[in-house]
């Protein structure tokens, strides 16, 4: 049997970073994001041999083990092993050989929530295989626990929920791991215009988000006033973005993004750099009214809001930086799992 699943990556539109502890525990966080038609895929195949084979197809990495209830966490394919270990611990997997393989449509460290989305997809495949009684909130929180508690990886909370729920959501984050996902009922013509005007640009660089996030956490813990105020403003930005999308004030979206990018730079060092600043300046000169770094910052994907027909001149201006524009669409569908023979 073959158990498959896929979960969508996401674009963060506003409020990025306010979903990270300790900020959201103390002040409450708010983020607006949108799932897109780039995915993380997971496949579990039962095999005759009593072995556990795990492989990341997109990275060309494979490990094989004699059947065991726990696999070693050693810095290699730890996301795959971490999910396997936790599922074994909590639910038990029958003693049979299996091959767990994954593929992600964007590189790790690119700022589209690849790691968390991959964890959600793997959980989805195991839920399909074992018929586990887990709902959307359960799966998203389970993924969060595996990453943040079991594997001790620094990060926020939005990606797991975006991958599980899909769609365009306004998310609220509070203490005690409380998360509220508010799906937004945005008119279809507004979504079409937003989709058309947002250019998703890969800078051809990746970054280690954990380093940036740890500094952000340190700034909050030490009550760094500039960093804290920036995060308060980003939380407000998410509310501004929600109102703009619901009311169709699309011409203000670029300015809202621009305001957020100004605040984002203040949260931690290395969020921006000379390459990112050059790209941002070039995009605005070509007609973009605003943009942002996707994810923690430092590299990966950037998005730009290009009103009217400026997307074409912006794309042309970005060619000099050697990256690539990625085609996408918004996705209403979240985590999806199925079985095949």
Secondary structure, 3 states (H helix, E strand, C coil): CEEEEEEEEEEEEECCCCCCCCHHHHHCEEEEEEEEEEEEEEEEEEECCCEEEEEECCCCEEEEEECCCCCCCCCCCHHHHHHHHHHHHHCCCCCCEEEEEEEECCCCCCCCCHHHHHHHHHHHHHHHHHCCCCCHHHHHHHHHHHHHHHCCCCCCCHHHHHHHHCCEEEEEECCCCCEEEEECCCCHHHHHHHHHHEEEEECCCCCCHHHHHHHHHHHHHCCCHHHHHHHHHHHHHHHHHHHHHHHCCHHHHHHHHHHHHHHHCCCCCCCCCHHHHHHHHHHHHCCCCEEEECCCCCCCEEEEECCCCCHHHHHHHHHHHCCEECCCCECCCCCEEEEEC
